[in-house]
Amino acid sequence: MFRRTFWFTAGAAAGVWATTKVHRKLKQLTPESLAAQAANKAIDAGHKVREFAVDVKAGMVRREAELGEALGLEAPADPALPAPRRLAAIEYTEQPRTVYSAHPQNHHPRHYDPHNRNEDH
């Protein structure tokens, strides 16, 4: 009698364990779960790419400093020489022009932007 009770209990426990495993696996394969897993992997990949970019930038700064030292760009300037000239950035101060269409039915003004490279202006 004790044997039958033991095997019945062991079988029931194995059945519960297997059922639980199958339900967990089915939950992992639902579309919502797959989408969440894909989103998590994409976020992880984004973090890795960002860390790589930060490492590359730090390496660039370090190498630029090494090159500056090697070429003497960081050395103090000789007071007998004139100071190096630096060009100021040119600011675009012109206001956009108002352009009127040549067609009489289109009398609404358009702003002309000389930096716009679209073909339709």
C-alpha positions as CSV (number, residue, x, y, z in Angstrom):
1,M,0.0,0.0,0.0
2,F,2.8,2.3,0.9
3,R,4.4,1.7,-2.6
4,R,1.3,2.7,-4.4
5,T,0.9,5.8,-2.4
6,F,4.6,6.7,-3.0
7,W,4.4,6.2,-6.8
8,F,1.0,8.0,-7.0
9,T,2.5,11.0,-5.2
10,A,5.6,10.9,-7.3
11,G,3.6,10.8,-10.5
12,A,1.3,13.7,-9.4
13,A,4.4,15.8,-8.4
14,A,6.0,15.1,-11.8
15,G,2.7,16.0,-13.6
16,V,2.5,19.3,-11.7
17,W,6.1,20.1,-12.4
18,A,5.7,19.3,-16.2
19,T,2.5,21.3,-16.4
20,T,4.2,24.3,-14.8
21,K,7.1,24.1,-17.1
22,V,4.9,23.9,-20.2
23,H,2.8,26.8,-19.1
24,R,5.9,29.0,-18.5
25,K,7.2,28.1,-21.9
26,L,3.8,28.9,-23.5
27,K,3.8,32.3,-21.8
28,Q,7.3,33.0,-23.2
29,L,6.0,32.3,-26.7
30,T,3.1,34.7,-26.7
31,P,3.4,37.7,-29.1
32,E,3.5,40.2,-26.2
33,S,6.2,38.3,-24.5
34,L,8.2,38.0,-27.7
35,A,7.8,41.7,-28.3
36,A,9.0,42.5,-24.8
37,Q,12.0,40.2,-25.2
38,A,12.9,41.8,-28.5
39,A,12.6,45.3,-27.0
40,N,14.8,44.3,-24.1
41,K,17.4,43.0,-26.5
42,A,17.2,46.2,-28.6
43,I,17.7,48.3,-25.5
44,D,20.7,46.2,-24.4
45,A,22.2,46.5,-27.9
46,G,21.6,50.3,-27.7
47,H,23.5,50.5,-24.4
48,K,26.4,48.5,-25.8
49,V,26.6,50.7,-28.9
50,R,26.5,53.8,-26.7
51,E,29.3,52.4,-24.5
52,F,31.3,51.6,-27.6
53,A,30.8,55.2,-28.9
54,V,31.9,56.6,-25.5
55,D,35.0,54.4,-25.6
56,V,35.8,55.5,-29.2
57,K,35.4,59.2,-28.3
58,A,37.7,58.8,-25.2
59,G,40.3,57.1,-27.4
60,M,40.0,59.9,-30.0
61,V,40.5,62.6,-27.3
62,R,43.5,60.7,-25.9
63,R,45.1,60.2,-29.4
64,E,44.5,63.8,-30.3
65,A,46.3,64.9,-27.1
66,E,49.2,62.5,-28.0
67,L,49.4,63.9,-31.5
68,G,49.2,67.5,-30.2
69,E,52.2,66.8,-27.9
70,A,54.2,65.0,-30.6
71,L,53.6,67.9,-33.1
72,G,54.2,70.6,-30.5
73,L,50.7,72.1,-30.9
74,E,50.2,72.3,-27.1
75,A,53.5,74.2,-26.6
76,P,53.3,77.8,-25.5
77,A,53.6,80.3,-28.3
78,D,56.8,82.2,-28.8
79,P,56.2,85.9,-27.7
80,A,58.3,87.2,-30.6
81,L,55.9,85.7,-33.1
82,P,52.6,87.2,-34.0
83,A,49.5,85.5,-32.5
84,P,47.8,83.0,-34.7
85,R,44.8,84.4,-36.6
86,R,41.5,82.6,-36.0
87,L,38.7,83.0,-38.4
88,A,35.3,83.8,-36.8
89,A,32.4,81.7,-37.8
90,I,30.2,83.5,-40.3
91,E,26.7,83.9,-39.1
92,Y,23.8,84.0,-41.4
93,T,21.9,87.2,-40.5
94,E,19.8,87.8,-43.7
95,Q,16.1,87.4,-43.2
96,P,14.3,85.0,-45.5
97,R,12.9,86.8,-48.6
98,T,9.2,86.6,-49.4
99,V,8.6,85.2,-52.9
100,Y,5.3,85.5,-54.7
101,S,4.2,82.9,-57.1
102,A,4.1,83.8,-60.8
103,H,0.7,82.2,-61.1
104,P,-2.2,84.5,-60.4
105,Q,-4.2,81.9,-58.5
106,N,-1.3,81.3,-56.1
107,H,-1.0,84.7,-54.4
108,H,0.1,83.4,-51.1
109,P,3.7,84.4,-50.1
110,R,6.4,81.7,-49.6
111,H,9.6,82.3,-47.7
112,Y,12.7,81.7,-49.7
113,D,15.5,79.9,-47.9
114,P,18.7,79.9,-49.9
115,H,20.0,76.9,-47.9
116,N,17.0,74.8,-48.8
117,R,18.1,72.2,-51.5
118,N,14.7,70.9,-52.3
119,E,13.9,71.0,-56.0
120,D,10.4,72.5,-55.6
121,H,11.3,76.1,-54.8
